[in-house]
């Protein structure tokens, strides 16, 4: 897997930041250590609360753009489906296999097979 979409937060049901990367461990480390100024440093969104894996960065970017259009309530449900207590998943990235699969009737289905 070479693409990941992820969400960072400051606390359960707090601010939600959505990002995309080809290096999930490295990018989350950068957020946690405030390597760059921006949304996550300004709002102290340092907890990795959700992520999913994609076969390549192009598909991950497409999914990120789609997720950003959803309502906050929908995003909270997505997070709580994987991480009901909003724990920081950073130390458990290698233990969780949350691979995205589009619905079999969607246009994207063939991109993931």
N, C-alpha and C positions, 0 to 999 in steps of 0.2 A: 504494500500500500504506500502510495507516495503523496497522498493529499489528505488533509484533515480539516474539518470544520469544528470549532470549539466555542464554548461559552465560559466566560469568566464572571465572577460576582464578588461582592464585598461581604455578603451575608445571605442567609436563606431569604429568598424572595426580595432581595435587594436589587441593586442595579444589575443589568445584564449587558455584557459586551459580547458580540459575536465576531469571531475572526476566522481566518483561513491560513493554512501554512503547509509547507512540505516537510517541516521539522517540528512536530508537536512538542516534544520534550524541550528542545532549545527555545522555541518561541514562548512557551509558558514560563520557562526560567527567566527570560527577558522581562516578561510582565511582572513576575514576582520581585525581580531585582531592579525594577524601574530603569532599565537600560535606556529607554526612550521616554520622553514626556508625551503624554496623550491621555486618552479617556481612562485607561485602566489605572494610570498613576494618579490622575486627578480625583477619581472616585474610589481609589484604593480597592479596585476589583482584582484581587490577587489570588482568588480561589478558582481553580479549574473545576467547574461543576458539571460539565457535559462535553462530550466530543463524539464524533463519528469519523470513520475512516472511508476513504474513497480510492479507487484504483489509480487516479492521477489528479494533478492539481487543477486541471481545467474543469473536471467534473466537480471537484470540491468548491471551486469558485462559483460555479453555477448554483450549487446547493446553498452556499452562503448567501448569495443574493436573494434566493428564494426565501430563506429563513428570515431575513431582515424585513420582509414584507408581512410576515405573520404578526398577529396580535401578541401583546405581552402575555396574556392568559394562555395562549397556545404554546408559547415558548416555555412558560413555567410548567405546563403539563408535560412537555417533551423532556425537560430537565428531570422532573420528578419521576418520570417513567424509568429512567436509568439510575437516578440518584435521589431517592425520596427525602433524604435528610440533608441534602446540599453539602455533603462532605467535600473536602478538597481532594480531587482524584489524582493530583499530580504524581504522588508516590505510587499509584496503582495503575498508571497508564498501560504498562506491559501486561497487567492481569485482566484487563477489560477488552473484550473484542466486540466493539459496537460498529459493525460494518453496515453501511447504508445500502439498502436495496430498494429501488423504486418499485411501485406497483407493476405487476406483470402486464397490465394494459396501457402503461404510460409510454410516451415517446422515448423516454430515457432507458427503458428496459434493455435494449440491445447494447447500450454503452457499458452496462455492468455485467454482461455475460460474455 
